[in-house]
Amino acid sequence: MNVPLIHRIIFPTLSLGIGLGVYIAGFRSLARKRLIENTPASKIRSMAMGLVEIHGTAVDWQALRGPFTQATCVYYKWQVEEYRQRGKNSEWVVVRHGDSSAAPFYLQDDTGKALVRPNDAEVVIAHDFQLRTGLFSEIPAHIGDFLAAQNYDDRAFFGLNKTLRFTEWNLQPGMAVFLLGSCMSNSNQLLKDRRDRLQEAFRKIKDDPQAMAKFDANQDGQISADEWEVARQSIEKSLPPEPEGDDLYLGKDPQVGKTLLLSDKSEKGLVSRYFWQALAGFIFGTALTVVGAWLTFLFWFN
């Protein structure tokens, strides 16, 4: 068979690489399914340090609003995709994304409530909002303002609208939430949170000449040590209140890399989801790997 050398390398390599990747993803889904099944559900009042599974309802700690829906929520995730076409090929490309993982919320059951810190969480929830805009459809004003704050230009050539897709996922107060994560001591995290928020607030003040001028009591153009102390006290008072009485929190343990899974699905629904993902990974991964091995044999040994 007269096959160009580059094809002898590219086709088998792609097939083998993708096949192995899909196969490994199937194993990860199977491991997640087994972890959910093997972790007993706990009540908040009786949860112990370490990996726990909690079923409860979401309660807000501070007011959040989804950037696209403007709905009140305890957690949100969003992304903006741009439709791009290159010749005969076209695809949706994620151009901006983000979430509210820096803001904690509460999870409550019939025994009490616990603080949740959703940093670096795997979030499995249905999207609450999806909007597609294009050449003849204008972007809502509040979404346009949000894009501007993200330094993203929604105009294409000649001032025409780009084809965009906006998606938002959120957890709203009162929603049922499944959590699989670690129960940890909250004291050190509270101190770190307050220090980080103070540093960010100080940075914003220093970068704003008008704000700095407000603390220049004698108007000499310099902020003295006494004036900066007044500024520090004012900044501290302006910060949102810290959560009180939360000795423990639920989150992802960075020291051991354990998972943090948040979902609006039931345990049964999540187990079913990961089962089918694992099955699909094994079937398609095996098929692609076999095809890659067959192409390798066909191109090089015939």
C-alpha positions in Angstrom: 0.0 0.0 0.0 1.5 3.3 -1.1 0.7 5.6 1.9 2.6 8.9 2.5 5.0 8.7 5.5 3.2 11.5 7.3 -0.1 9.6 7.1 1.6 6.5 8.5 2.5 8.5 11.6 -0.5 10.9 12.0 -3.5 8.6 11.7 -2.3 5.7 13.9 -0.9 8.2 16.5 -4.1 10.2 16.7 -6.3 7.1 16.9 -4.1 5.5 19.6 -3.8 8.8 21.6 -7.5 9.7 21.5 -8.4 6.1 22.3 -6.2 5.9 25.3 -7.4 9.3 26.5 -11.0 8.3 26.2 -10.3 4.9 27.9 -8.6 6.7 30.9 -11.5 9.1 31.2 -13.7 6.0 31.4 -11.7 4.7 34.3 -11.9 8.1 36.1 -15.7 8.1 35.8 -15.8 4.5 37.1 -13.6 5.6 40.1 -15.9 8.6 40.8 -19.0 6.3 40.6 -17.4 3.9 43.1 -16.3 6.7 45.4 -19.9 8.0 45.6 -21.3 4.5 46.2 -18.7 3.7 48.9 -18.9 7.0 50.9 -21.8 6.8 53.4 -24.1 9.8 53.7 -23.5 11.9 56.9 -25.6 14.4 58.8 -24.1 17.8 59.3 -24.2 17.7 63.0 -22.4 14.3 63.2 -20.0 14.7 60.3 -16.4 13.8 61.1 -13.1 15.2 59.7 -12.2 13.7 56.4 -14.2 12.7 53.3 -18.0 13.1 53.7 -21.1 12.9 51.7 -23.8 15.5 52.6 -27.3 15.9 51.2 -28.9 19.3 52.0 -30.3 22.6 50.7 -28.3 25.6 49.6 -28.4 28.7 51.9 -26.7 31.9 50.9 -23.9 33.5 53.0 -23.7 36.7 50.9 -26.0 37.9 48.1 -24.8 36.8 44.7 -26.4 37.4 41.3 -25.7 35.4 38.2 -24.0 37.6 35.5 -26.5 36.6 32.8 -29.7 35.7 34.6 -29.3 38.3 37.3 -30.9 35.6 39.5 -30.1 35.4 43.2 -27.9 32.4 43.8 -25.3 30.9 46.2 -22.9 29.8 43.4 -22.7 30.5 39.7 -20.5 29.4 36.7 -20.5 31.0 33.3 -18.9 30.9 29.9 -19.0 32.8 26.7 -18.4 31.0 23.4 -17.7 32.5 20.0 -18.7 30.7 16.7 -15.7 30.6 14.4 -15.6 29.3 10.9 -12.4 28.4 9.0 -13.1 27.3 5.5 -15.4 24.2 5.7 -14.8 23.8 9.4 -16.6 25.6 12.2 -16.7 25.3 16.0 -17.7 27.0 19.2 -14.7 28.4 21.1 -14.8 29.4 24.7 -13.4 32.9 24.9 -14.3 33.9 28.5 -15.4 31.9 31.5 -15.5 32.2 35.3 -17.3 31.3 38.5 -18.0 32.5 42.1 -15.8 29.9 43.7 -14.2 32.5 46.0 -17.5 33.1 47.7 -18.7 30.5 50.3 -22.2 29.4 51.0 -24.0 27.2 53.5 -25.4 23.7 53.1 -28.2 22.9 55.5 -30.0 19.7 56.5 -32.4 18.8 59.4 -29.5 18.8 61.9 -27.8 22.1 61.2 -25.8 23.9 58.5 -22.1 23.9 57.4 -20.0 26.4 55.4 -19.0 25.3 51.9 -16.0 26.7 50.2 -16.4 25.7 46.5 -12.9 26.5 45.4 -11.7 24.1 42.7 -14.9 22.1 42.8 -16.2 19.8 40.2 -19.7 21.1 39.6 -22.4 19.0 37.9 -25.5 21.1 37.5 -27.9 21.7 34.7 -27.5 25.1 32.9 -30.1 27.6 33.9 -29.6 30.0 31.0 -28.3 29.8 27.4 -28.6 32.6 24.9 -27.3 32.8 21.3 -26.8 36.1 19.6 -25.7 36.9 16.1 -25.7 39.3 13.2 -29.2 40.5 13.6 -29.7 40.0 17.4 -28.5 42.5 20.0 -26.9 41.5 23.2 -28.9 42.5 26.3 -27.5 45.6 27.9 -26.5 44.0 31.2 -24.6 41.3 29.4 -22.9 43.8 27.2 -21.8 45.7 30.3 -20.5 42.4 31.7 -18.5 41.7 28.5 -17.0 45.1 28.6 -15.9 44.5 32.2 -14.2 41.3 30.9 -12.4 43.3 28.2 -14.0 41.4 25.4 -15.1 43.1 22.1 -18.3 41.6 20.8 -18.0 43.3 17.4 -16.5 41.7 14.3 -15.4 43.4 11.1 -17.3 46.5 10.0 -19.0 46.8 13.4 -21.1 43.6 12.9 -22.2 41.5 15.8 -20.2 38.3 16.5 -22.1 35.1 16.8 -21.9 34.3 20.6 -23.4 31.8 23.0 -23.8 32.7 26.7 -24.3 29.9 29.2 -24.8 30.2 33.0 -25.1 27.5 35.6 -26.2 28.4 39.2 -27.3 27.0 42.5 -30.1 29.0 44.0 -31.1 29.3 47.7 -33.4 26.4 48.7 -32.1 24.0 46.0 -31.3 20.5 46.9 -27.5 19.9 46.8 -25.4 16.8 46.8 -21.8 17.3 48.2 -18.9 14.9 48.2 -15.9 16.6 49.8 -13.7 17.0 52.9 -14.7 18.3 56.3 -11.9 20.5 57.6 -11.0 23.0 60.3 -12.1 26.5 59.3 -9.9 28.7 61.6 -6.8 29.0 59.4 -8.9 29.4 56.2 -10.8 32.3 57.8 -7.6 34.1 58.6 -6.3 33.6 55.1 -9.5 34.8 53.6 -9.5 38.0 55.6 -5.9 38.7 54.8 -6.5 38.1 51.0 -9.6 40.4 51.0 -7.7 43.1 52.9 -4.8 43.0 50.5 -7.1 43.2 47.5 -9.0 46.1 49.0 -5.7 47.9 49.8 -4.5 47.4 46.2 -7.6 48.9 44.7 -7.4 51.9 47.0 -3.7 52.5 46.1 -4.5 52.2 42.4 -7.2 54.9 42.7 -5.8 58.4 43.2 -9.3 59.8 44.0 -9.8 57.2 46.7 -6.3 57.9 48.2 -7.0 61.6 48.2 -10.0 61.0 50.6 -7.6 59.8 53.2 -5.1 62.7 52.8 -6.5 64.7 55.8 -4.0 67.6 55.6 -4.1 67.7 51.8 -0.3 67.7 51.5 -0.3 65.1 48.7 1.2 62.4 50.9 -0.4 59.6 53.0 1.2 59.6 56.4 1.3 56.6 58.8 -1.5 58.0 60.8 -3.6 58.7 57.7 -3.0 55.2 56.4 -4.1 53.7 59.7 -7.4 55.6 59.3 -7.6 54.3 55.8 -7.0 50.7 57.0 -9.7 50.9 59.6 -12.1 52.3 57.0 -11.3 49.5 54.6 -11.8 46.8 57.2 -15.2 48.2 58.2 -16.3 48.2 54.5 -15.6 44.5 54.0 -18.5 42.0 54.2 -18.8 40.3 57.6 -17.0 37.1 58.2 -19.0 33.9 58.7 -19.4 33.4 62.5 -19.3 30.3 64.5 -18.1 28.0 61.7 -15.5 25.8 63.2 -15.6 23.4 60.3 -16.1 23.8 56.6 -16.7 21.6 53.6 -14.3 21.9 50.6 -11.5 20.3 48.7 -8.5 19.2 50.8 -5.5 20.6 49.0 -3.0 18.5 51.0 -4.3 15.2 49.8 -6.0 16.3 46.6 -9.3 14.8 47.5 -12.3 15.6 45.4 -15.0 18.2 45.9 -18.2 17.4 43.9 -21.2 19.7 44.0 -24.4 18.8 42.1 -28.1 19.5 42.0 -28.6 15.8 41.0 -29.4 13.0 43.4 -26.9 10.4 44.4 -28.7 7.9 42.2 -28.6 10.3 39.3 -24.9 10.9 39.7 -24.1 7.2 39.9 -26.0 6.6 36.7 -24.3 9.5 35.0 -20.8 8.2 35.8 -21.7 4.6 34.9 -22.7 5.6 31.4 -19.7 7.9 31.0 -17.4 5.0 32.1 -19.2 2.5 29.7 -18.9 5.0 26.8 -15.2 5.6 27.6 -14.4 1.9 27.7 -16.3 1.1 24.4 -15.1 4.1 22.3 -11.6 4.1 23.9 -11.2 0.4 23.1 -12.5 0.9 19.6 -10.2 3.8 18.8 -7.2 2.0 20.3 -7.9 -1.1 18.2 -8.3 1.0 15.1 -5.0 2.8 15.9 -3.2 -0.5 16.4 -4.7 -1.9 13.1 -3.7 1.2 11.1 -0.1 0.9 12.6 0.1 -2.7 11.4 -1.5 -2.0 8.1 0.7 1.0 7.2 4.0 -0.4 8.4 3.9 -4.1 7.9 2.0 -4.4 4.6 
